[in-house]
Amino acid sequence: MKYRCAVIGQPPMRFPWGFDEEDSRCCRMKLEMAQHILELCQCGVTEFQVACDPGVGLYAAEIINILREKDKSLRLVCVIPHEEQATKWTPQLRERYFNMLAGCTELNCIDFHEQPDAQLLAYQRIIKQSTVVLAVYDPDLADGSAEDRAVAYALVLGRPVMLIHPETLKIKRLNMPTEKENK
């Protein structure tokens, strides 16, 4: 059986540090993500899927592409909401975005043109295709965003979800099988 993980998370503007990736809190969050990605690999996950957002999706894809240099069995699937997603991003983010796409194993596109809920549709696709979800997410900030609805969608589908709180870095595991169920 192929084990797949969807990686989703809040956009950078919902983090206290915003887009400042040199902030120590952001560095710690990325390190926590990397540790849990490695943990998932040790549990048999060989494919990671991201919806190519400029925050968590990009961070995860960069981590996974580094891991893929040593482990050729790992796959990175990028699902973009629409072709011109990165048009209005900063030049530095666009460069990282296109490097992510160039380095991925597989690339899919929800639609050629931007449409309402395009990001949510991308999240739903990767969640539906995955066996587990890793989310950098603070449920206390829920306001009906695509990320909020994606986490809710994963839970409705019964997917195991590992939530990393972006500030405290505490892990909350939802829909995880118990030890008894594993035997």
N, C-alpha and C positions, 0 to 999 in steps of 0.2 A: 504494500500500500504506500502511496506517495503522500507524505505529510507536507502540508503547505501552511504558511503563516501570512496573514494580512497584517501589515503594519500601518497604523493610522495615528493621528494625533492632532492636537490643537494647532491652529496657525500661530506663527511667531508673535503676532500682536496680542495674543492672549497670555503670553508669558511675561512675567515682570521685566525681563531683560529685552523683550522685543526681538530684534534681529541681531543683537550684539552677541555673536557666538564666542567672543573672547571673555565674556562674563563668566566668572567661576561657577555660577549656578548652571549655566548652559553647558559648560564643560562637564560638570558632574552628571547632568541629565544624559548627555550623549554617552558617557562612560557607563551609566546604568543601562541604557539601551543596548550598548554593545555586549555587556555581560549577559543580558537576557536573550539576546540573539544567539550568543554562544551556547547558552543553556538549552535553547530550543534546538540548536544543531545537535547537541549531545543527546537529545531526546528523539532524534530521528527526522527532524524537519530538514528537508533538502531544497525547498523552494520558498522564497519570500516574495510577496507581492506588495507593491506600493502604488498609490494613486498619484504620485508625482507632484505633491504639494510642495511649496517652497520651505517648509519647516521640517517636521518629523519624517515625512516621506523621503525628502532629499537626504536628511541625516542618515536614515536607515539604509538607503540605497548606497550611500558612500561607504558605510561600514561593511555592508554585504559585499560590495565590489572589492574591498580590500581583502576580505576573507576568501573570496573566490580566487584570488591570486594563488593561494596555497591549497585550496580545496576545489578542484575542478568539477566535483559532483554538485556543488551548490548552484542554484539558479536564482536569477533576479528577474521578475516579471514586472514591467512598468506599464500601468494602465493610465493613459492620459485622458483627461475629461474632454478636451478638444484640441485641435492642431495648434491653435495660436495661443495656448495657455500662457506661455512665458513672454508674450509680446511686450507687456508693460512692466516686466520685472527689471531690476537693475542689471547693468551689463555683467557684473560679477555673478549674480544669481543665475542669469541666463547661461553663462558659460558653464557653471556647475551643473545646471539642468541638462544641457546638451551633452556634457561629458557622462552624466548618469545614463542618459538614453543610449549613447554610443557604447557604453560598457555593459548594458543589460543583456540578458539572455534572450528575452522576448519582449516585444513592444506591441501594445494594443491601444486602440483609440476608441473612445465612446462615440464621438461624433466629429465631423470635420469642422463644424461651426459651434460657437458657444451657445449653449441652451440653458434654460433654467434648471437648477439642480444638477448640473453637469458633474460637479465634484462629488455630490452625494451618489450619483449613478456609478461613478468610478469606484467609490468606496464600497458600494453594495456589490459590485461585480467581484472585487477582490475578496470580500468577506464571504460571499456565496461559494467561491472556488476554494476557500481555505478550510483547514481543519482546526485552526487556532488563530486567535487575534491578539496582537500585542498593541496596546494603545497607551500613548502618553497623553494623559487626560485627567482633568480635574472636574468631577461631576458637579461641584458646587458652582462652577461658572456656566453651567448649561443655560443656553438662551435660544435653543431651537436651531442652532447652526448645523451644517452638514455633518460635522464631526459628532455632535450630540446625537443626531438621528442615526448615524452609522453605528455608534456604540449600541444604541437601543436596538437596531436591526440585528446586530450580532447576537445580542442576548435573546431576542425573539426566535432566531434560528437555532438557539441552543449551543452556539459555538463557545468553547472555553475561551475566556478573555483574561489576559493578564494586563491589569491597569497599573501604569507607573504614574504616580502623582508627580507632576512636573517640578514642584517646589520641594516637597518633603522627601520625594523619591521612594515613598512607601509603596509596597506592592499589594495590590488587592487582586485576588484570583476569584473570578466569577464563573459559574457553570463548569468548574473543574471536577473531573471524576474523583470520587473518594478512593481511598486505598482498597476498600472492600470491592468496589466496582472494577478495579484494575486486576484483581486476582482471577 
